[in-house]
Amino acid sequence: MVVSARAPMSTRPTGYDDGLWNPDFGPTRPEERNWTWLSFSWLWVGLVVNIAAYMTASSLMAQGLTWWQAILAVLVGNSILVVPLVLIGRMGVLYRVPFPVLLRSSFGTTGARLPAMLRAVVACGWFGIQTWIGGSAIYAIAKILIPSFVDPFSTMIIPVIGLDPIAFGSFLLFWGVHVFFIARGIESIRWLEIIAGPLLLAGGLAALAWVYMSFGSFGTILKTSQNFIKTGDHSFWVVFGTAVTAVVGGWATLALNIPDFTRFARSGRDQVIGQALGLPLPAVLLAFVGVVVTSASYMALGKVVWNPVTLAGELEGGLTIVLLLFLIIATITTNIAANVVSPSNDFSNLAPGRISFKMG
């Protein structure tokens, strides 16, 4: 019997178990399969442009790699990741169901809850971290724009939470943005990534242009990067291999639940091309931006500033606000795709009849 993927619970066919099925767990309908290769490319742009990825290459230099070796490690690691992404993603194209449902073929209907929840716990931890980062950026903007309103609250620390009311409100505001998009379903997330992706790429290129105009040729800037390369006794291959492994580990968890997205692919070809282009190339560009801007921070401030949020605090005027807004957009696009979609399905899998994707 063919079942509509979005049939109301009250009209589902006889024999369906509330403990296994809800409308969100059914196969996607043909009209919902509208993710083209560009959709997947912009999805990955939104994912890889984040603070951790920005700091990856420059932090690898602190382990002993030169700037080009660090960027090569980023390229190799992300290229390796494409293989499991497209292979596991193929399952979403074939069966059109989310990650927890696919797990049932290996772990059974009851056993599948454990690996799904393990994935959800990781995502929830990172969701909290990313939401705190985004809330901190909103708080920093508020302190710049309305200091007379924010400053009186700075000493009113909320017990247990450890934040003042404005900082906590910034955290809740950033959290609320995620709720706004998830309440409107996966299609709103697709449009978020499509709109934000080009903005994030443009922001990276603008950062390179700003550094070039401020400090001269990239050759001069990259020579400065030699100042924070750590020398040690380990061979190149030991450090490089560790670096590649670290890069692979960054998105290994998302490779597991990539069917949550590829189930909406227009075709298998779209998800393969989109992921093959969307992950390695933007990751390399961001790594290069991270190396150049970090090197420029050494030239401008006499110290290495690894964290872009810290760097924003060192800048003056409107440039600080622009950088903070860029970080907010980057954090939202990463957090929703990486740390909201997966646990929403995973929590729903605990009791599909009672917990929908939006409730999860």
Secondary structure per residue as TSV (DSSP state, phi and psi in degrees):
chain	resnum	aa	ss	phi	psi
A	1	M	-	360.0	132.5
A	2	V	-	-85.3	129.1
A	3	V	-	-115.4	131.5
A	4	S	-	-63.5	131.2
A	5	A	T	-66.0	-21.0
A	6	R	T	-120.4	28.5
A	7	A	-	-64.1	139.5
A	8	P	-	-57.2	147.1
A	9	M	G	-56.9	-35.4
A	10	S	G	-71.3	-18.1
A	11	T	G	-112.1	12.4
A	12	R	S	-67.2	152.3
A	13	P	-	-62.1	151.9
A	14	T	T	-61.0	139.2
A	15	G	T	104.3	-9.5
A	16	Y	-	-80.2	136.7
A	17	D	-	-95.2	125.9
A	18	D	T	-60.1	-22.8
A	19	G	T	-80.0	-5.4
A	20	L	T	-126.2	-18.9
A	21	W	-	-136.3	143.3
A	22	N	-	-149.3	171.4
A	23	P	G	-57.7	-29.6
A	24	D	G	-73.8	-18.3
A	25	F	G	-92.8	-7.1
A	26	G	S	-74.1	161.8
A	27	P	-	-59.0	141.5
A	28	T	-	-63.0	143.5
A	29	R	-	-76.7	156.8
A	30	P	G	-53.3	-39.2
A	31	E	G	-71.7	-16.2
A	32	E	G	-86.4	-10.0
A	33	R	-	-88.4	71.3
A	34	N	-	-119.8	14.7
A	35	W	B	-83.2	110.5
A	36	T	-	-87.0	-180.0
A	37	W	H	-63.5	-31.3
A	38	L	H	-67.0	-36.7
A	39	S	H	-59.4	-44.8
A	40	F	H	-71.0	-34.7
A	41	S	H	-64.0	-46.2
A	42	W	H	-68.9	-31.9
A	43	L	H	-57.0	-46.1
A	44	W	H	-73.6	-31.2
A	45	V	H	-60.6	-46.4
A	46	G	H	-63.1	-31.0
A	47	L	H	-75.7	-47.8
A	48	V	H	-78.6	-22.0
A	49	V	-	-81.9	93.7
A	50	N	S	-153.0	171.6
A	51	I	H	-63.3	-42.9
A	52	A	H	-62.0	-44.1
A	53	A	H	-67.4	-36.5
A	54	Y	H	-58.5	-39.5
A	55	M	H	-85.5	-8.7
A	56	T	H	-58.7	-57.8
A	57	A	H	-63.9	-44.4
A	58	S	H	-66.0	-34.0
A	59	S	H	-70.8	-31.0
A	60	L	H	-67.5	-30.8
A	61	M	H	-64.7	-32.8
A	62	A	T	-67.8	-14.3
A	63	Q	T	-95.2	-3.8
A	64	G	T	123.0	-2.0
A	65	L	-	-88.8	150.6
A	66	T	-	-76.6	172.1
A	67	W	H	-62.3	-40.3
A	68	W	H	-75.5	-30.1
A	69	Q	H	-67.8	-38.9
A	70	A	H	-64.2	-43.3
A	71	I	H	-67.3	-36.5
A	72	L	H	-62.8	-39.8
A	73	A	H	-61.6	-39.4
A	74	V	H	-63.9	-43.3
A	75	L	H	-64.0	-47.5
A	76	V	H	-63.9	-46.4
A	77	G	H	-61.4	-44.3
A	78	N	H	-73.3	-30.1
A	79	S	H	-67.7	-38.3
A	80	I	H	-62.0	-40.7
A	81	L	H	-61.4	-30.9
A	82	V	H	-58.9	-33.0
A	83	V	H	-61.6	-58.0
A	84	P	H	-65.3	-29.5
A	85	L	H	-62.2	-47.0
A	86	V	H	-76.4	-31.6
A	87	L	H	-70.7	-47.6
A	88	I	H	-70.1	-35.1
A	89	G	H	-61.1	-28.2
A	90	R	H	-59.6	-31.6
A	91	M	H	-64.3	-37.1
A	92	G	H	-66.3	-36.6
A	93	V	H	-68.9	-39.2
A	94	L	H	-72.3	-45.6
A	95	Y	H	-107.3	-16.9
A	96	R	-	62.1	28.5
A	97	V	-	-122.9	159.9
A	98	P	-	-75.4	170.7
A	99	F	H	-52.5	-48.8
A	100	P	H	-60.9	-33.5
A	101	V	H	-70.2	-39.8
A	102	L	H	-62.8	-33.7
A	103	L	H	-61.7	-25.8
A	104	R	H	-63.5	-25.6
A	105	S	H	-69.0	-24.9
A	106	S	H	-102.5	-36.3
A	107	F	H	-109.7	-5.1
A	108	G	H	85.0	168.0
A	109	T	H	-68.7	-31.1
A	110	T	H	-88.1	-46.0
A	111	G	H	-63.4	-26.0
A	112	A	T	-64.5	-19.3
A	113	R	H	-67.2	-32.1
A	114	L	H	-67.2	-56.5
A	115	P	H	-62.6	-32.8
A	116	A	H	-64.9	-41.1
A	117	M	H	-71.7	-32.4
A	118	L	H	-61.7	-41.4
A	119	R	H	-65.5	-39.3
A	120	A	H	-65.9	-39.4
A	121	V	H	-62.3	-42.7
A	122	V	H	-60.5	-45.3
A	123	A	H	-64.2	-39.6
A	124	C	H	-65.2	-39.4
A	125	G	H	-60.4	-47.3
A	126	W	H	-69.9	-30.8
A	127	F	H	-60.9	-44.0
A	128	G	H	-62.7	-42.3
A	129	I	H	-64.1	-48.6
A	130	Q	H	-65.9	-36.2
A	131	T	H	-68.1	-37.1
A	132	W	H	-63.5	-40.9
A	133	I	H	-63.3	-47.4
A	134	G	H	-63.1	-41.2
A	135	G	H	-64.1	-35.8
A	136	S	H	-64.4	-37.5
A	137	A	H	-66.1	-41.5
A	138	I	H	-62.9	-42.2
A	139	Y	H	-61.4	-41.7
A	140	A	H	-63.4	-40.0
A	141	I	H	-64.9	-41.4
A	142	A	H	-61.8	-38.8
A	143	K	H	-66.8	-29.7
A	144	I	H	-77.9	-43.4
A	145	L	H	-82.8	-38.9
A	146	I	-	-132.4	61.6
A	147	P	H	-61.9	-33.7
A	148	S	H	-64.9	-26.4
A	149	F	H	-86.4	-38.4
A	150	V	H	-78.4	-43.1
A	151	D	G	-57.9	-41.5
A	152	P	G	-59.9	-23.8
A	153	F	G	-87.5	-9.8
A	154	S	T	-63.1	-23.9
A	155	T	T	-96.3	-4.1
A	156	M	-	-91.4	74.1
A	157	I	-	-76.2	128.1
A	158	I	-	-75.3	125.9
A	159	P	T	-56.5	149.1
A	160	V	T	72.2	-51.6
A	161	I	T	-68.7	-40.6
A	162	G	-	80.1	17.2
A	163	L	S	-123.3	154.0
A	164	D	-	-79.5	165.3
A	165	P	H	-57.5	-36.3
A	166	I	H	-71.3	-40.9
A	167	A	H	-63.7	-42.3
A	168	F	H	-67.2	-38.5
A	169	G	H	-64.2	-35.6
A	170	S	H	-64.7	-40.4
A	171	F	H	-61.4	-46.3
A	172	L	H	-66.3	-36.3
A	173	L	H	-63.1	-45.0
A	174	F	H	-65.4	-38.8
A	175	W	H	-62.0	-40.4
A	176	G	H	-64.0	-31.8
A	177	V	H	-61.0	-39.9
A	178	H	H	-64.0	-41.7
A	179	V	H	-61.8	-39.5
A	180	F	H	-56.3	-47.6
A	181	F	H	-74.9	-42.1
A	182	I	H	-67.8	-29.7
A	183	A	T	-68.2	-20.0
A	184	R	T	-99.4	5.5
A	185	G	-	85.5	-179.2
A	186	I	H	-66.4	-27.8
A	187	E	H	-66.7	-36.5
A	188	S	H	-67.5	-32.2
A	189	I	H	-68.7	-38.7
A	190	R	H	-60.5	-44.4
A	191	W	H	-69.0	-35.1
A	192	L	H	-58.9	-46.5
A	193	E	H	-68.9	-37.0
A	194	I	H	-65.1	-39.8
A	195	I	H	-76.6	-42.2
A	196	A	H	-76.8	-31.4
A	197	G	H	-53.2	-55.0
A	198	P	H	-60.2	-35.3
A	199	L	H	-64.3	-39.4
A	200	L	H	-69.1	-41.2
A	201	L	H	-62.7	-44.2
A	202	A	H	-62.1	-37.4
A	203	G	H	-63.6	-40.4
A	204	G	H	-64.0	-43.7
A	205	L	H	-66.7	-35.7
A	206	A	H	-65.4	-36.4
A	207	A	H	-63.6	-41.6
A	208	L	H	-63.9	-42.2
A	209	A	H	-63.9	-41.2
A	210	W	H	-63.0	-44.3
A	211	V	H	-64.4	-42.0
A	212	Y	H	-62.8	-45.3
A	213	M	H	-69.6	-26.9
A	214	S	H	-86.7	-32.3
A	215	F	H	-125.4	0.4
A	216	G	-	96.4	-155.0
A	217	S	-	-65.6	152.6
A	218	F	H	-64.3	-30.6
A	219	G	H	-59.0	-44.3
A	220	T	H	-64.8	-41.6
A	221	I	H	-65.6	-44.2
A	222	L	H	-69.2	-28.5
A	223	K	H	-63.3	-33.5
A	224	T	H	-62.6	-29.2
A	225	S	G	-62.1	-18.7
A	226	Q	G	-63.7	-19.3
A	227	N	G	-70.2	-22.0
A	228	F	G	-118.4	24.9
A	229	I	-	-84.9	124.8
A	230	K	-	-84.9	130.1
A	231	T	-	-97.4	145.3
A	232	G	-	-158.1	-172.3
A	233	D	S	-91.0	-10.8
A	234	H	S	-73.2	145.1
A	235	S	-	-71.6	162.5
A	236	F	H	-57.1	-44.4
A	237	W	H	-67.8	-31.0
A	238	V	H	-66.5	-47.5
A	239	V	H	-67.9	-43.5
A	240	F	H	-65.1	-43.3
A	241	G	H	-62.7	-40.7
A	242	T	H	-63.9	-39.6
A	243	A	H	-63.6	-45.0
A	244	V	H	-61.8	-42.6
A	245	T	H	-60.8	-41.0
A	246	A	H	-63.5	-40.4
A	247	V	H	-64.5	-44.6
A	248	V	H	-60.5	-41.9
A	249	G	H	-64.0	-22.6
A	250	G	H	-61.7	-35.9
A	251	W	H	-120.3	14.6
A	252	A	H	-62.7	-37.3
A	253	T	H	-67.2	-38.1
A	254	L	H	-68.3	-28.5
A	255	A	H	-61.0	-30.9
A	256	L	H	-66.0	-44.7
A	257	N	T	-103.4	20.3
A	258	I	T	-60.0	-24.3
A	259	P	H	-59.4	-20.7
A	260	D	H	-58.3	-25.0
A	261	F	H	-104.0	-42.2
A	262	T	H	-70.1	-15.2
A	263	R	T	-63.2	-18.1
A	264	F	T	-99.0	5.3
A	265	A	B	-67.5	144.9
A	266	R	S	-66.9	-35.1
A	267	S	-	-159.7	167.7
A	268	G	H	-62.6	-35.8
A	269	R	H	-62.3	-38.5
A	270	D	H	-63.2	-44.2
A	271	Q	H	-70.9	-32.4
A	272	V	H	-68.7	-52.2
A	273	I	H	-64.1	-44.5
A	274	G	H	-60.8	-43.0
A	275	Q	H	-76.2	-35.8
A	276	A	H	-65.5	-33.0
A	277	L	H	-89.6	-35.7
A	278	G	H	-78.5	-22.5
A	279	L	T	-93.2	-59.6
A	280	P	H	-65.6	-44.4
A	281	L	H	-67.6	-50.6
A	282	P	H	-62.5	-33.5
A	283	A	H	-63.9	-40.4
A	284	V	H	-67.0	-42.4
A	285	L	H	-60.2	-45.4
A	286	L	H	-65.9	-37.6
A	287	A	H	-61.5	-41.6
A	288	F	H	-65.2	-42.5
A	289	V	H	-59.1	-43.1
A	290	G	H	-61.4	-43.7
A	291	V	H	-64.5	-46.0
A	292	V	H	-66.0	-47.0
A	293	V	H	-68.3	-38.7
A	294	T	H	-64.0	-41.6
A	295	S	H	-63.0	-40.9
A	296	A	H	-64.8	-33.9
A	297	S	H	-63.6	-33.7
A	298	Y	H	-67.6	-39.6
A	299	M	H	-68.3	-38.2
A	300	A	H	-83.1	-37.5
A	301	L	H	-111.0	-10.7
A	302	G	S	77.6	10.5
A	303	K	S	-148.5	155.7
A	304	V	-	-86.0	121.9
A	305	V	-	-109.6	104.6
A	306	W	-	-78.0	-41.0
A	307	N	-	-87.1	125.3
A	308	P	H	-64.6	-28.8
A	309	V	H	-66.2	-42.7
A	310	T	H	-63.9	-40.2
A	311	L	H	-62.5	-39.3
A	312	A	H	-59.8	-35.8
A	313	G	H	-69.0	-21.4
A	314	E	H	-85.1	-16.4
A	315	L	S	-85.4	173.0
A	316	E	-	-127.0	154.3
A	317	G	T	71.7	-152.9
A	318	G	H	-66.3	-21.4
A	319	L	H	-61.9	-34.8
A	320	T	H	-62.2	-45.3
A	321	I	H	-66.1	-41.0
A	322	V	H	-60.4	-45.0
A	323	L	H	-65.0	-40.6
A	324	L	H	-66.1	-39.2
A	325	L	H	-63.6	-40.2
A	326	F	H	-60.0	-42.9
A	327	L	H	-65.7	-36.0
A	328	I	H	-64.5	-46.7
A	329	I	H	-62.0	-44.7
A	330	A	H	-62.3	-40.1
A	331	T	H	-70.2	-38.9
A	332	I	H	-62.2	-48.6
A	333	T	H	-64.8	-36.0
A	334	T	H	-70.5	-46.6
A	335	N	H	-66.8	-42.4
A	336	I	H	-65.5	-47.9
A	337	A	H	-71.1	-39.7
A	338	A	H	-88.2	-33.1
A	339	N	H	-124.5	6.3
A	340	V	T	-117.7	-47.1
A	341	V	H	-60.6	-49.5
A	342	S	H	-61.0	-55.3
A	343	P	H	-65.0	-25.7
A	344	S	H	-60.9	-44.9
A	345	N	H	-70.4	-38.8
A	346	D	H	-66.7	-42.4
A	347	F	H	-68.5	-36.7
A	348	S	H	-60.5	-33.5
A	349	N	T	-65.9	-20.5
A	350	L	T	-65.9	-38.2
A	351	A	-	-154.0	76.5
A	352	P	T	-55.4	-32.1
A	353	G	T	-69.3	-20.8
A	354	R	T	-112.4	-25.1
A	355	I	-	-118.5	115.8
A	356	S	-	-87.5	175.3
A	357	F	T	-59.1	-43.9
A	358	K	T	-68.4	-38.5
A	359	M	T	-69.7	-37.8
A	360	G	-	-62.2	360.0
